[in-house]
Amino acid sequence: MTRIANFDQARAWNGALGNHWASHHERYDTLVSGLNDALFDAAAITAGERVLDVGCGAGATTRIAGRLAAHGHAVGVDISAPLLDLARATTTAQGVTNVAYEFADAQTHPFPPAGYDVLISRGGVMFFADHVTAFRNLARALRPGGRLAFVCPQPAGPEVEESRALSLFGQLLDEPDAATVAVQAAMASLSDPARIREVLHGWDDVTVAAVAAETTWGRDAADAVGFVLSRTPGRTVDAATRAALEDTLRPYETDRGVRLRAAVWLVTAKWGGGPHR
């Protein structure tokens, strides 16, 4: 049984935000699918390994991990019940049999000691209430010599297309609700490489590498704006504001949709099996 340490995030991901992700899971997975190659190349999962996917959401990365660990297994953990329900249903429908999911706060959950060979996360580890405690708990779940690979955002700034466009969106829209503010703050919690190294104290071979990727927001500017606005239930904007929002994204329209260059960190480390300091 898990103990939830971060009530703000649990409230958000089991409320409107989690339900929106579940209702639009294909769009969200497409949005960040450009991160998959870097993450899985770094994780280097082999056929017999046991994989833990932290913050698995609707389970897309867990299923990829399960297919790579064809003779092993993958477990996805998340604090969002709506997303986990969807992950289980999708995994069954796709016939992936070596994947399971658990409702768990990975900061506090009693994972089996040394139960996994690889830990992965595509943007899930930023949301811990206490990162130091969380990564110490995750280290216990890894066998000696086990590997960690995750991606998280670099600092937002005007030189990054995605940050620049979303900043303009923020200027055109009303103040976000409290849940959105909490999620946005958490997204930036590991943007400083020094902070990443601090929370991974005791891990070996820690690397923090810059990765350039593209995020896909919609078929065209109008579709992307409609998607972004739908993330805040009940929000309405006038025609002039909607037109301005579309103008913000129109320069990024391509024949493959609205694509924005994003900047993330790819973080890797190993657990040597020493004492948990």
Secondary structure as UniProt FT lines:
FT   HELIX           7..13
FT   TURN            14..15
FT   HELIX           16..23
FT   HELIX           25..32
FT   HELIX           33..35
FT   HELIX           36..43
FT   TURN            47..48
FT   STRAND          50..54
FT   TURN            57..58
FT   HELIX           60..68
FT   TURN            69..71
FT   STRAND          73..78
FT   HELIX           81..94
FT   STRAND          99..103
FT   TURN            106..108
FT   TURN            113..114
FT   STRAND          116..122
FT   HELIX           125..127
FT   HELIX           131..141
FT   STRAND          142..153
FT   TURN            158..159
FT   HELIX           161..172
FT   HELIX           178..187
FT   TURN            188..190
FT   HELIX           193..199
FT   TURN            200..202
FT   STRAND          204..218
FT   HELIX           221..230
FT   TURN            233..234
FT   HELIX           239..249
FT   HELIX           250..252
FT   STRAND          253..254
FT   TURN            255..256
FT   STRAND          257..271
//
